Amino acid sequence: MDTLKKSALMEKIVHELEDLKNSQLAIIQKLAKIEVDNIDLGNKRLEKDLPDMHQRVSENLDTIAGILEDFATQTDKFNTQNNVAALKEQEAMGK
């Protein structure tokens, strides 16, 4: 795989991880809203299961955030080491 293709794929993965992180945040917010709404309702099943669900999603979010941070750093390092900005300029000039 050539350098520009590898860089593009790495950047795509960074964006996908960011989307995944945002999705997990949205799920946490929805779970929290249901938990708050259930305070008045008092549904036993929701009281029992929502805290565990919230915990698992929070743990997933932490994992995703860690992977994203590491992979974004790797991507930046790869782009710098391989002078990807200059390669993109050369490619743009050649077209």
WOPETA-V358922 format. One record per helix or strand of 2 or more residues. SS is the DSSP state (H for helix, E for strand). FROM is the first residue (numbers start at 1). TO is the last residue. If there is no record, write none. Layout:
SS|FROM|TO, SS|FROM|TO
This chain:
H|3|41, H|44|81, H|84|94
